[in-house]
Amino acid sequence: MSTSPYRLPLVDLRADDAEIGNYAALLDSLNIGLLVFDDDGALRLRNAHADHLLGAGPGIWEDENGQPLAAGDRLERQVIQTRQPVRQRAVGIRRDPAGARTWCKASAFPVFSGKGSLRRVLLTLADLSQDNRLATENPPLPTHDALTGVFSERYISLLLDDEDRRARRYGTPFALALVTPDHYSDFCAKHGAQAAESVLAHVGRVLGRGLREFDMVGRLGEAEFLLILPNVRVNDAMHGLERLREMVESSHPGDGEPALTISGGVTECTGEDAAVLIERVRSLLANACEAGGNRLCVDLEIF
């Protein structure tokens, strides 16, 4: 398996059961639940924090709109069917029908055997209910932007707050980037809103395909995308982000127009709160656009 820092998830995709057990204990220490399923969907293991969230039974699962989640729509079932990870979904968990709902950030990932067959599915649950903005949600809690397919502005903001708290509590690094298509307003004025929306949808798809399994991207405002890159320093993150910039430039036919390009601002969390980080990357993005576009402007003060 490749050891590239830009593609590795937080647990090896061919981990044995001993490594999965260690991973379960690590997630317990971070107050994250882990459920481990066999390739047929049978539950094999869950850690102590998953027990805390679910209670003694399997729990009652709800989708982001507060509706019961059918067994076939559960995240582990999606992974079994597609062999692809399912990232950062909002699910509601109740211990019993009359119990209170706990909103969780859920992800599920395949673990393969040495021969390439699906062996286990790992499902993580991170409690989001400590965020006061969720206390008044009676749903919906939309997680994805309908146009671009990336996370919605509200949900990516919650994810950034969550990552910021984790970084300050455990000292783990993360990089943050804000990117936008170059000359978007001019393109919109020339070609109309529908063509401009097509560009945004295309950029969202490219960004989503090019990130690591645990990276996050969401739409911010009309034409900006916020990228959260956990467990990576900014100098390492720049390699992957430059690759994304090149992917966008090479992926969209010009049809007589200049090639589609993006610009971005990139920084690293050094203990600030989320609002300060957003303002920093927004200023860096403005610098990149003013310098001519098709480039990333990195915060040199953190080196």
ZAFILO-609786 format. One record per residue (C-alpha): y, x, z. Coordinates in pm, whole numbers, plus 32768, in hexadecimal, padded with zeros to 4 digits. Example, Ala and Ser with C-alpha at 12.3 -4.5 7.8 and 13.67 -1.06 7.14 Angstrom:
BEGIN
Y/X/Z
7E3E/84CE/830C
7F96/8557/82CA
REM end
This chain:
BEGIN
Y/X/Z
8000/8000/8000
815F/807B/7FAF
822E/8104/80CD
837A/80B0/8027
8476/8040/8130
84F3/7F35/8041
83AF/7E70/8020
82F7/7E8F/816B
82ED/7D5A/824A
82E1/7D7F/83C2
8165/7D86/83C3
8087/7E2E/82C1
8006/7D3B/81BA
7EA8/7DCE/81ED
7EB4/7DDE/8369
7D6C/7DCF/8428
7D3D/7CE5/8550
7D90/7DF4/864D
7EE0/7E2F/85A8
7F1E/7CB8/8599
7ED5/7CA5/870E
7FD6/7DB6/874E
80CC/7CFB/8673
8091/7BBD/873E
80E6/7C79/887E
821D/7D10/87E1
8299/7BBA/8775
8256/7B37/88D4
8344/7C3F/8958
844B/7BBF/8862
8411/7A4F/88C0
837F/7A00/876A
8246/792E/8746
8128/799E/8666
8009/78CD/85E2
7EEE/7977/8523
7E19/78A9/8433
7CD9/78F1/8375
7CD7/78CE/81FB
7C5F/7764/821F
7D81/7704/8305
7CBC/770E/844B
7D89/778F/856F
7D05/78DD/85EC
7E10/7956/86DE
7F62/7900/876D
8033/79D0/8856
80C9/7967/89A4
821A/7905/8914
8171/7821/8817
80BF/777E/893E
8213/7752/89E3
829E/76A5/88AF
816F/75CF/885A
80DC/7581/89AE
7F66/755D/89E2
7F27/74A7/8899
7F81/74E8/872E
80DB/7453/8759
818D/735E/8677
8239/73FD/854D
8368/736B/8497
841F/73D6/835E
8590/742A/8350
85E5/72B7/8333
8526/725D/846D
8404/71BC/83B2
8297/7204/840E
8214/7331/8350
80D2/72D9/829A
7FB0/73C7/82D1
7FB2/742D/8162
8125/7484/8176
8101/756E/829F
8175/76D1/8257
801D/776C/8284
7F8C/7677/8185
8098/76D8/808A
803C/7847/80B5
7EC7/77F9/808F
7F0F/773F/7F4B
8003/7838/7EB1
7FB1/7986/7F5E
812B/79B3/7F76
8203/79C5/80B0
82D8/789F/8121
8419/791D/81B9
8508/789D/82C0
84D1/7724/82C4
8559/763C/83CE
844D/7572/8480
845C/748E/85AE
834F/74B1/86B9
82F7/73AB/87C0
81ED/73DD/88C9
81A5/7267/88C7
8231/7132/8815
8325/70E3/892E
838B/724D/8965
84CC/72F6/8900
84DE/73A3/87AF
8508/751D/87A3
8598/75A2/865D
84EE/76E0/85EA
851A/77D8/84D1
83BF/77F3/8437
832A/78E9/833E
81C5/791A/82C5
8128/7A4B/8220
7FD7/7AA0/8185
7EFB/7BBD/81FE
7DFE/7C3B/80FF
7CAF/7CE9/8113
7C72/7E3B/8078
7BE9/7D8C/7F43
7D22/7CB7/7F1C
7C9F/7B69/7F9C
7D66/7A9C/8096
7CE9/7AE7/81F5
7DED/7A62/82EB
7F37/79A6/82EC
8040/79FF/83EF
813E/78F4/844F
8269/7952/8526
8344/7864/85EF
8499/78D0/8673
8546/77D6/8758
869E/7773/86D4
86EC/766E/87DB
87C5/775C/88A7
88CF/773A/879A
89C5/7630/8807
89FB/75C1/86A0
8897/7541/869D
88B8/747D/87DD
896B/7360/872D
8891/7366/85F4
87D4/7222/85D3
8764/729D/849D
8798/72F8/838A
879E/7472/839F
87A4/74D1/822D
8725/7631/8200
8756/766A/808B
8871/7645/7F93
880B/754F/7E86
88B0/760C/7D67
8849/7774/7DA7
870B/774D/7E73
8784/7843/7F7C
87D4/77E3/80E3
88F1/76F0/811E
8A37/776D/81B3
89F5/76C9/8302
8893/7750/831B
88E3/78B5/82B0
89F4/78B2/83BA
88F0/7851/84BF
8809/7964/8443
8922/7A64/8459
8972/79FD/85BE
8801/7A16/8613
87E1/7B72/8578
8921/7BE5/8621
88A0/7B79/8777
8756/7C29/8736
8804/7D6A/86CC
88E1/7D73/87FF
87C2/7D21/88EA
86BF/7E14/8862
8793/7F17/87B0
86F1/7ED5/865F
87CB/7F1A/852D
881C/7E32/8411
88F6/7E4B/82DC
89D0/7D35/8252
8A52/7D04/80EF
8B34/7C05/8049
8B1D/7BF2/7ECD
8BB7/7B1D/7DBC
8BA6/7B08/7C40
8CC4/7BCB/7BA6
8DE4/7B06/7B09
8D44/79BC/7B74
8E8A/78F6/7B77
8EE2/796B/7A17
8D85/7912/799C
8D9E/77B8/7A3A
8EF3/7779/799A
8E76/77E7/7843
8D1C/7748/783B
8D30/762C/7935
8C94/75DC/7A84
8B37/7595/79FD
8B16/76EA/7957
8BA1/7793/7A8E
8AA5/76E1/7B69
8991/775D/7A81
8A08/78C1/7AC1
8A02/788A/7C3A
88A3/77F9/7C28
8830/7925/7B5C
88C5/7A20/7C51
8824/7966/7D74
86CD/797C/7CCE
86F0/7AF1/7C88
8760/7B3F/7DE9
8645/7A71/7E7D
853F/7B24/7DAA
85C4/7C7F/7DEF
85D2/7C7C/7F6B
84CB/7CE5/8068
83F4/7BD8/810C
84C8/7BD4/8249
861E/7BF3/81A6
86FB/7ABF/8193
87F9/7A48/8093
88D9/7917/80A7
89FC/787F/7FED
8B4F/78AB/8092
8C6E/77E1/800C
8C78/7791/7E99
8C04/78D4/7DF7
8BA2/79D0/7F03
8A49/7A32/7F7E
8A0D/7AC0/80D9
88E4/7BAD/80FC
884F/7C03/8251
876A/7D35/824A
86B3/7D61/8398
862C/7EAA/841D
86E1/7F87/8324
880A/8074/8336
8923/8049/823D
88DF/818E/8182
8777/811E/8143
87E4/7FBB/80F3
88CC/803D/7FE3
87A3/80B0/7F11
870C/7F54/7F0C
885E/7EAC/7ED4
88B0/7F8F/7DAE
8761/7F2D/7D1B
87C2/7DBD/7D44
8910/7DFB/7C9A
885B/7E9B/7B72
875F/7D7C/7B68
8878/7C7D/7B45
8925/7D48/7A36
87E8/7D6A/7966
8761/7C09/799C
885F/7B27/78F2
889C/7B1E/7779
8A0C/7B38/7728
8A09/7A4A/75F9
8B3B/7AFD/7576
8BD9/7B0E/76CF
8BE9/7C43/77AD
8AAE/7C82/787C
8A90/7BCA/79C5
8ADF/7CB6/7AE4
8B13/7C99/7C5A
8BE2/7D4F/7D5C
8BA8/7D68/7ECF
8C14/7DE8/8020
8B11/7E89/8104
8B18/7EDF/8276
8A34/7F0B/83A2
8A3D/7E5B/84F1
8AB9/7F48/8600
8AD8/7E4A/8719
8BDC/7D5B/868A
8BB4/7BE4/8686
8B64/7B2D/8544
8CCB/7AC0/84F8
8D47/7C29/84FF
8C2C/7C97/8419
8C7E/7B84/831F
8DEC/7BE7/8312
8D89/7D53/82E2
8CA3/7D14/81B9
8DA0/7C23/8122
8EAA/7D34/8129
8DB7/7E2D/8090
8D5E/7D31/7F80
8ECE/7D08/7F2C
8EEB/7E82/7F0B
8DC1/7E8A/7E1E
8E55/7D79/7D42
8FAE/7E1D/7D3D
8F0D/7F66/7CD3
8E8B/7EC3/7B94
8D4D/7E13/7C00
8BDF/7E59/7BBD
8BCA/7F2E/7CF4
8B7E/7F2C/7E68
8C7F/7F99/7F66
8BE3/8020/80A6
8C88/8042/81FB
8CA7/81BC/8220
8D2C/81A5/8384
8BD1/8164/840F
8B43/82B0/8391
REM end
